Structures are given as structure tokens and as C-alpha cells.
Amino acid sequence: MELAHLFPNKPDWLTSGLVQIVVMVFLTLTFHFILRRLLNRLHHKALDSHAYWDDAFVTALQRPLAFLVLFIGLSLVLDTVQQQAERAFFPALDPVRRLGVVFLFAWFLIRLIREGEGAMIAKYEDTGETCDRATMEAVAKLLRLSVTVIATLVILQTLGVSVAGVLAFGGIGGLAIGFAAKDLLANFFGGLMLYLERPFVVGDWIRSPDREIEGDVEQIGWRLTRIRTFDKRPLYVPNAIFTTIAVENPSRMSNRRIYETIGIRYDDANKMEPIVQAVEHMLRTHPEIDTSRILMVNFNAFAPSSLDFFVYTFTKTTRWTHYHKVKQDVLLKILEIIKSHGAQAAFPTSTLHIPEGLSVQPAGSAEECLPPKPAVS
């Protein structure tokens, strides 16, 4: 009696309508089960392939598509109930259906962007090519933000909210927020400039001659950049700072320089020229010296205690530890060249000139050094 009272125009709903609903639920669950199995098989085949994007696409599609099937099936069941009862039990069914489709589609795009980012990084790691992770992360963040903003505007439009009014309000509110959070926006745009211009990336060693900033870049965020100093302490630098200071990136140097001044004794002045020539020949034949760069070995100064010549050259390696081994080998070879020519490396000395007629007597006893005693009358 109660069901008949609810559905006065369809007293046979309990027979035909209920069967229709049960069939729709059964078909929805069956199709959902088959689809899940099919997507799992596609995922396994994508993992076995050498391509990267097929795996990202299938992984991103699995959950949103499965939820879409359930969502559409549920909405059709509810729509059937309303048609059988000839009553609008769910008046917001159509807007909710459109909102659900928009949400699931945006979810799929966000997952696809995230999986695509991972696929690109995996591709570079497998092939051994250089990978600019900072740029990839920045592009992925911008794409996800764009999808989120567009999906939000579509949802607001579906709900009947004027998008033009929202955008106008956003412009006015943006001015207020800009004044209130100018430092935050300055750091945001500073981070954007770092992503676009790429003066350094994660893993680079950077230093600033303007500030006490030096270390390895660990993370470039939208507000802060984390630098690990050489004493292993984290240094958090606001991105806006990098727009006002000079930044040196030693990680991108092409060579490392050896610039040393070496002195020999004045007594070995006649040996300076062959020593300089031998040192230059040694450098030009050294396997770790880049002879395509400037290479100079010249006598250049009469120092107070030595005759100085300088060595100016570049190593092939840029690694700090290996560079010092090469420099040590070069300096030891220079010492051997000086020794092989019968000369000696100079050290600070002083020469004392004694005027003629003045003799130096050896030191006597302590009593002889005492001043004479005054005579006693």
C-alpha cells in the first residue's frame, strides 16, 4: 500500500521498474569489473614495452575511468527511478552528473601530467642523458595548476555562477592580495625566472660574491631555494634574492685553472731560461692539461729573495678532487725540473753588508761583554 501510494500512476513499478533497475546495476558492475581487468592487462603490457608514454597514459586512465563507469551507472539508475516514479526525487541530478564528469576528466589530466613527468625522468635516466628536473617539475606544476583553474571555472559555470563576475572580482582581489603579499609574489616570480632562465639547476654548486651563499642546490621551490652548504647545513634562500645578486655557477666551468708563481735563487739566474722552457714543454705534453686553452710559462719578476716565473694553464677536468691531484703532479714535476738543472727553489733570505774597516769578533765571555767599571780614586 505504501509503494502504491508513492507511485499512484505506476502501480506495476515493482515488477517492471525494479527489474530494469536491477539489470542496470548488474550491467554497471559487470562492465566495471571487465573494464578493470582490461585496464590491468593493458597496464602490464605497457610495462613490458619499451615506450614510456603508454604506461603513463594507462596508469593515469585506470582509476578515473573506473569511477566514471560507476558514476554514470549510478546516475542512470537514479534517472530511471525518477522516470518510473514520475517524481523529481533528485532535482540536481543533471548538474551533479555534469560536475562529476568534469571532475573525473580533470583528475585524469592531472594524473596524466604527473605520470608523464615521471616517464620523462625515467627515460632520461635509462638513456643516460642529462635531465633538467627543475624545468620538468616547473612545467608539470604549471600544467596541473592550469587544469585545476580551468576545471574550477567550468564547475562554477555549471553551478550557475557568472565566470565574468568571478574574474572581475579576482582582478580586484588580486590587487589587494598583491599589496598584502608582495614579498610572496616577488619570491614566486623570482622562482619563475629561475625556472625559465635556468642560471642553475638542482645539483649545481653555486656561490654569490655579493652574499655569503655557497653550496650545492638541493631544491628549487616556488618561494625558497634550498642550498646545502659545504659544512652540510641547509641554507634556505628566498627566490627574490636571486634577482638582485650576482650568482656564480662553478659547476658549469669548462676547465679549472692553475696559476702559480715559483721562484728560484738569484745565484741560478743563468738557468732561468732552460727551466722555463722545460716547464712549458712538460705542460704541453701532460695528459691532464688542456693545450687548446691559454698556456703560459714566463719569467716575470725580480722579487726581494727570488727570481720569479709564473705558470698559467688549465686542466681538462673540472672535478675539484681530481683537479688537486693534477695540480699536485704538475708542481712536483716543476720541482724535479728545477732540481735537474742544478738550481734550487728560493726561500726568503736576507744579506747583511758590513762596512770596510769594521770587523766582527767572536763572542767572548759574559764578563767581556759588560761595560767597564768606573775608576775609583
Phi, psi and omega in degrees: 000321181294316179295322177295323177295324180290324183237074184291331183274348181230072181291341180267017182296325183298339181262300184282315183293317181295319178297319179297319180293316179299319179296318180295318178297317180297316179295322179297312180294322179294314179296323177297317179296314180296319180296319178298317178297319181295316179294324177296319178294319177297323179295318178295320178293324178293324177294327181283341182280164180273351178282161182251325186285332179294321177296317179296319181293314182294318179297319179291332185276337191303297186290314179300321181291321178296317178292328179296319179297314179296320182294315179294320178298316179296319180293324177293322177298314179295323177296321178294320178300317180294321180293320180292322182275345184056037176222146180270078177294329183235080184295336182265021184296315181296313176299320180296322178297316179293320179296320179297319179295317179297316181297315181293323178293319177295322177299318178297317181295319179296318177295322179295319178296316180295315179292324177295322176299314178296324179294320179294318179296318179296323179297315180293323179292323180288323181274350180079009179280160178289139185236120177272085184297324182298316180294318179298316179296321180295314180297318179296319179296318179296319179295316179296321178296320179296317178298318181296316181294315181296317179297321179296318179295320178295319179296317178297320177296322178295324179283357178093006179277135181289117180292324178300318178295321179296318179294321178295317177296323178295326177294317178293316179294329179296323177296316179295317180294324180298318178291323184283332185231048182293326178294319178296318178292324177297319177292323179297311180289331173296318176294324178296320178295324177296321179290324184279313184274333176053056173295337173204160179230174179299131181102346180282151172264121182234159174208155179237124175288346180273331182229166177275069181237118178200135179158190180263133180285123179258325183205139175244106180262183179282341180242320185233153170243127181264125180241132177264110181290170185288344172267016172071021175263140178283138178239120182258116185246124174299139185297333180296336180298324185290348177275351184239357182236161173273136181238127176258135182243086180296341181295339182260012177294147180273331179213169170246145188260141169248117180225102184227146174250128185234137182243145172241167184291156175296332179294340182257028183298324181289350181258000184297313185298311178295328178295315180298317179295320180293322179294318179296319178296321178298318181292322182289339178257001181286131184291342183260003181259133179274101183283352176283346176267178179296133177225116184226135171223110186217145170286127189221359183201142168264095182278165182303326184237006186200164167260120190257139167232151183246154178241123181229112182203175183231142177271159177285325182280151172246355179289131187299316183292316181290327178301317181291329175293318178295316180298318177299317179297319180296314181295320177296321178294324177296318176299320178295322178295316178300317181293320182294339178266010178075019179252174179226147173290139185278157172221161185301125178225164177227142179247129181253118178262125182258126179301152178295146180088350179255121181251153179251119180265146176295151183294134178263206180286171181293328181291327179293334181279347181284146177297150180297147179282145179294144182289144181252119180281000000 
